[in-house]
């Protein structure tokens, strides 16, 4: 870096002393800023007053809110329980052995993996609340034994 002589340094300092200071005007005046903030607040309050409620999907078939009628597992086509789950003849609801048992689709017709093996009485009374037209549930206890 080149060294400046004392005469050159004095000339540069004198040049900057003679310059007038630059006056910086504010870009936005106080009243303009106030009216912009008031307008933004008005728009926000109007949006909050007339904000649309979020649309909640609802199944027109079963009435639940977790899906639509197009993907309803309760009224969709029945899928067979996988052949890898053989029947044992043991009711998983009342814990008794029966000659004939049925697979109960408590997760809906379209879910072949959520099932219980139940006797006919438990399937009707515990799994469908006494009517096979009711949607299937996964009973926590046997209503017939309790």
N, C-alpha and C positions, 0 to 999 in steps of 0.2 A: 504494500500500500504506500502510495506516495505521501511524503510529508509536506504539509503546507507551511509556508513561511508565515511569520507573524504579520506581515503586511497583507498577505492574501486572506488570512483568517479575520483580520480587522475589517477588510473590505466586505467579506461575506456577512459578518455580524452587522455592519452598518446597513447593508442592503435589506436585511430582514427587519431592522428597526424602522426603516422608512415605510415598510408595507403597512397598509391599513389592516386592522383586524377584520376578518370576514364575519359578517353578522349572519347567524343561522336563524332562519325563520322556521317556526314550527310547521310541519307539514299539515297537521290537522289542528285547528283551533279548539279551544275548550268547549265552545257551544256546539260545534260540529260533532265532536266526540260524544257529548251528552245526548244529542238527538239520535245519533247512530245507536247508542246503547239503549235508549228508550224505545226505538223501533224494533231492535232485536228482542227486547223483553216483551213487547207487545205481540210479536210473531210467536214467540215461545208460549206465552199464555193462551193465545188463540189455538195453537196446536194442542195444548194440554186439555183445553175445554172440549174440543171436537175430535179428540184422538179416537180412531176406530179401535174397537176391542179386538184382541187377537182371535182369529178363527180357530175354534177347537174342532178337530175332526171327530166324527161320531159315526158309528156303524149303524146303518138303517135296519140291519137284520137282527142284531142281538142287543143294540143299545150301548155297547161299551165304547170308551173313548180312546182305546189304544190302537185302533185300526179302522179301516173303512170297510164297506160291504164287499168291495172287490177282493180284499185279502182276508175276509172273515174266516177264521179257522173253525168256527162252530157250525156254520151252515154250508161250508164248502164241500167239495167231493170227499167222500170217505176214503181214507187210505187204510189198507190192512196193516195190522200190527206185524212188525217184521218177524220172519220165520225163525230168527235167532232167539226169540223169547218163547220157549215152549211152555205149555200149560203144565202146572204141577198138581192141580186139583186142590190147592190150598187157598182159601179166601184170605186176602190180605187185609180185609176190613175187620171181620169178626174172629180171625185166627182159628178157623175150623176147617176140617177136611170135607170136601163134597165130591160127589161122583161127576157132576157137571159144573163147570165154572165158565165165566165170561170175562173177556178183556174189556175193561172200562176205560174209555178215552176221556180222561179228565182234562186233558190239555186241548180238547177240541178234536173234531173229526180229522182235520188235516195234519195233526201231529202224531205220528205213529210211535214216537218214543216216550210219550207221557201216558202211561197206562198202568192199570192195576188189574190183577186177577181177582174177581169177586164172584161170590155166589149170586144167584138170581135175586134173592131177597135183598141182600146188601146193595146190589147194583141198582135196584129200583128205589129203595127207601133211603139209602145213604148217599148214593152217587147221583140220583136225579130228584131227590126230595119228593118221592112218591109218584112221580109222573114222568114217563120217558120223554114227553114233549118239553120238559124243562131242560135247560142247558146243564151239562155235566159239571160236577165239582169234584175236588179231591177231598174226601171227608177226613177230618182229623181224628174222629172216633166213630165207632159203630153205634148207630142209633138204636139198633135192635138189641144189642147186648147191654147198653148203658141203662 
